[in-house]
């Protein structure tokens, strides 16, 4: 998930440098969404992973 977020971020930077602002805006929006999903999944797995190892 983090890999895809980084990929879309790089696409956004390249598109912005080449003047494609619409594509850059869309790519950065997708990157933000993927990064937030990655953070939520990481926190959830950290919480539930600790609970199972303690039991």
C-alpha positions as YAML, in Angstrom:
chain: A
units: angstrom
residues:
- id: 1
  name: UNK
  ca: [0.00, 0.00, 0.00]
- id: 2
  name: UNK
  ca: [2.80, 2.39, 0.89]
- id: 3
  name: UNK
  ca: [4.56, 1.48, -2.34]
- id: 4
  name: UNK
  ca: [1.52, 2.52, -4.39]
- id: 5
  name: UNK
  ca: [1.22, 5.78, -2.46]
- id: 6
  name: UNK
  ca: [4.86, 6.59, -3.18]
- id: 7
  name: UNK
  ca: [4.39, 5.68, -6.84]
- id: 8
  name: UNK
  ca: [1.43, 8.03, -7.24]
- id: 9
  name: UNK
  ca: [3.38, 10.76, -5.43]
- id: 10
  name: UNK
  ca: [6.25, 10.43, -7.92]
- id: 11
  name: UNK
  ca: [3.78, 10.47, -10.82]
- id: 12
  name: UNK
  ca: [2.28, 13.67, -9.40]
- id: 13
  name: UNK
  ca: [5.69, 15.34, -9.13]
- id: 14
  name: UNK
  ca: [6.66, 14.40, -12.69]
- id: 15
  name: UNK
  ca: [3.28, 15.52, -14.05]
- id: 16
  name: UNK
  ca: [3.53, 18.83, -12.19]
- id: 17
  name: UNK
  ca: [7.02, 19.45, -13.56]
- id: 18
  name: UNK
  ca: [5.77, 18.79, -17.08]
- id: 19
  name: UNK
  ca: [2.78, 21.11, -16.64]
- id: 20
  name: UNK
  ca: [-0.01, 18.54, -16.36]
- id: 21
  name: UNK
  ca: [-1.64, 20.07, -13.31]
- id: 22
  name: UNK
  ca: [-4.90, 18.11, -13.62]
- id: 23
  name: UNK
  ca: [-3.11, 14.78, -13.64]
- id: 24
  name: UNK
  ca: [-0.81, 15.92, -10.84]
- id: 25
  name: UNK
  ca: [-3.77, 16.92, -8.67]
- id: 26
  name: UNK
  ca: [-5.51, 13.60, -9.24]
- id: 27
  name: UNK
  ca: [-2.36, 11.59, -8.57]
- id: 28
  name: UNK
  ca: [-1.63, 13.42, -5.31]
- id: 29
  name: UNK
  ca: [-5.24, 12.88, -4.21]
- id: 30
  name: UNK
  ca: [-4.92, 9.15, -4.81]
- id: 31
  name: UNK
  ca: [-1.56, 9.11, -3.01]
- id: 32
  name: UNK
  ca: [-3.09, 10.81, 0.04]
- id: 33
  name: UNK
  ca: [-5.96, 8.32, 0.19]
- id: 34
  name: UNK
  ca: [-3.63, 5.33, -0.13]
- id: 35
  name: UNK
  ca: [-1.33, 6.72, 2.56]
- id: 36
  name: UNK
  ca: [-4.21, 7.19, 5.00]
- id: 37
  name: UNK
  ca: [-5.42, 3.65, 4.32]
- id: 38
  name: UNK
  ca: [-1.88, 2.38, 4.91]
- id: 39
  name: UNK
  ca: [-1.67, 4.22, 8.23]
- id: 40
  name: UNK
  ca: [-5.03, 2.86, 9.41]
- id: 41
  name: UNK
  ca: [-4.11, -0.71, 8.48]
- id: 42
  name: UNK
  ca: [-0.70, -0.36, 10.16]
- id: 43
  name: UNK
  ca: [-2.25, 0.88, 13.42]
- id: 44
  name: UNK
  ca: [-4.94, -1.81, 13.36]
- id: 45
  name: UNK
  ca: [-2.42, -4.59, 12.77]
- id: 46
  name: UNK
  ca: [-0.17, -3.19, 15.49]
- id: 47
  name: UNK
  ca: [-3.02, -3.14, 18.03]
- id: 48
  name: UNK
  ca: [-4.42, -6.56, 17.19]
- id: 49
  name: UNK
  ca: [-0.98, -8.09, 16.81]
- id: 50
  name: UNK
  ca: [-0.04, -7.12, 20.36]
- id: 51
  name: UNK
  ca: [-3.31, -8.45, 21.79]
- id: 52
  name: UNK
  ca: [-2.87, -11.90, 20.27]
- id: 53
  name: UNK
  ca: [0.75, -12.31, 21.40]
- id: 54
  name: UNK
  ca: [-0.17, -11.40, 25.00]
- id: 55
  name: UNK
  ca: [-2.88, -14.07, 25.27]
...
